[in-house]
Amino acid sequence: MIAKVSTPASVTIDFDSIKNLTSAETQAVDRLILEELSSDVVLINQIGHYIIGNGGKRLRPMLLLLAAKALGRVDDHHLILAAVIEFIHTATLLHDDVVDESALRRGKESANAVWGNAASVLVGDYLYSSAFEMMVRTDNMRVMAIMSKTTTAIAEGEVLQLLNCNNPETSEARYLEVIARKTAILFSTATRLAAVVSATDPAIEEALAVYGQQLGVAFQLIDDALDYKANSEELGKNLGDDLAEGKPTLPLIYAIQHGNEQQAKIVVDAIRQGSRDAFNDVYEVVKATNAIEYTEQCADRAAEKAIAALQCLPDSEYRHALEALARFSVQRSH
């Protein structure tokens, strides 16, 4: 049994307090985002503002800014790349919602539900293009190389996930490969780029990349667990969305492997059919096999690895905030 990530008595996980550490820089990033969304094509403005202004934790750009401050300072290139990371993330959300036929995003109608699939895909493409246009301003080929590799990996992760859909034989290793490419790499890139721009020691850069990667894995694992334990209003999407899309996430993979023959058949059939109709029956199997607990334990392990990677950084409130974010990632309810 893997212990839950513990929070020292001296550390309080208060997301708002962590955000306040980069509030001035985040406001500068938000201004930059609004400037870059200014297009003479009205629909681009509408959709871009809609999804970027639609809540969200701004976690990825926050990670970049906190890592930069932990290394000493934030400069203009850090701000540009924080906006770039948010643009890339937003573009993936637009494309994801089209592929998944999602009607909700953060508790509101998804962009594709409001404007249609074609507009959402094209605006997502615009955000990708804008992100690379902004990257050029850093005049840093290494930044370009890292971001190019990142966007390629994200696309590969999306395709791998598509191949896994409705396939109950998907292994845990294959599932983890999807989230490593599709989700965790953008976390890792955010923290790595902070180090690249700061021209820090390669060992520290690699440690920050490991931190981001493991944090991203933990974050996605908890997302997948929440699909079977949260309430839809708090989660901001309908419970069972993953099941309806035929996605074999870790709770389902574990339930198939550790349930009896009848239990495994319930989950296998539900994944193949890709229907929310069987959600209640699947939920009972997931609960009976302790699949949620197992998924949370895997997330705890990833979060501990993330925290361990930070120990090479100087002691500061920013390093402590990064550690707290790793704990927050596995203790959150939405």
Secondary structure by P-SEA (a helix, b strand, c coil): ccccccccccccccaaaaaaaaaaaaaaaaaaaaaaacccaaaaaaaaaaaaaccccaaaaaaaaaaaaaaccccaaaaaaaaaaaaaaaaaaaaaaaaaccccccccccccccccaaaaaaaaaaaaaaaaaaaaaaccaaaaaaaaaaaaaaaaaaaaaaaacccccccaaaaaaaaacccaaaaaaaaaaaaaaacccaaaaaaaaaaaaaaaaaaaaaaaaaaccccccccccccccccccccccaaaaaaaacccaaaaaaaaaaaaaccccaaaaaaaaaaaaaaaaaaaaaaaaaaaaaaaaaccccccaaaaaaaaaaaaaaaccc
